[in-house]
Amino acid sequence: MTRNEIIFNMFYTQYNILRGNIEQIQQNLRYREVHTTDCLELIIAKEKFEYLREMSKWIFSVLKIDEDEYFEKLYDDFNKEQKKREMF
């Protein structure tokens, strides 16, 4: 495995972890009474997710990793999926 593949896989793993956290918190909010701490947890999870996105853009551009923007497409797909969920 090359250095770039290792770095990409690290970001991909973090992406999946943070995405799972957001989905879990959202699912928890559907099935119980909402408290302010639940809202804060969701805000923090989303901010971490966006921070990972910004960091990945910067690092990938410096190291010339993911030039076909596969990682960015993952975020776009997740955002579209989130918007569809909000409609219902």
N, C-alpha and C positions, 0 to 999 in steps of 0.2 A: 504494500500500500504506500502510495506517495504521501509526502507531507501535505499537499493540497487536499487529497482525499481524506486524510485524517482530520484536517481542520473542517472540511465540509461535513463530514460525519458527526463531528462534535456539535456543530451548529444544528444539524438535522435532529440529533438526539434531544438537544435542548428545546428545539421547536416543538417536538412531539410531547415532551414533558409539560411545557407551558400551555400548549393547546389543550392537553388533557386536563390540566388544572382549571382552565377557564370553563371547559365543558362540564366538569364535575361540580364546580361552584354554581353554574347556571342551573344544573339539574337539581341541586340541593334547594335552590331558591324556589323551584316550582312546587316542591312537596312539603314545605314548612313555612311557618310565619317568618317574614323577612325582618331582620334586625339591622341596625346600622353597621354592626361589625361584618355582617354578610356583604353588605354593599361595599364596605372598605376592602374586604378580601377580593372582591371581584375587580375593583378599581386597581388594586395593587397587581393582581394577576395580569390584567390587560396592559398595564404600564410596563411590566417586565417583558411581556410579549412584544410590545412595540420597541422597547429598548433593544431586545435581541435583533429585531428587524433592522434597526438603524446601525447597530454594531456590525451585523453581517454585511450590510451594504458597504460600509466603510472598509472593513477588513477584506472582503472579496474584491473590491476595486483596487486596493493597494497590492494585494497578492495575485491579482488577475485570476481569481477563482470564480467559477460559475458565470462564465461570460454569456451563456445562453439564458441566464436569469431564471433557472429552474427554481431556485430558492424563493425568489420574489413571487413567482407564480403560485407557490404554496400559500403565501400570505394572501394573495388576491383571491384564491379559491376559498380560503377560510373566511375571509371578509364577506364574500358573496353568500356563503352558507349561513353566516351569522345574520345577514340582512333578511334572508328568506325566513329564518326562524322568528325574527322579530315581527314579521308580517302576521304571524298566526297568533 
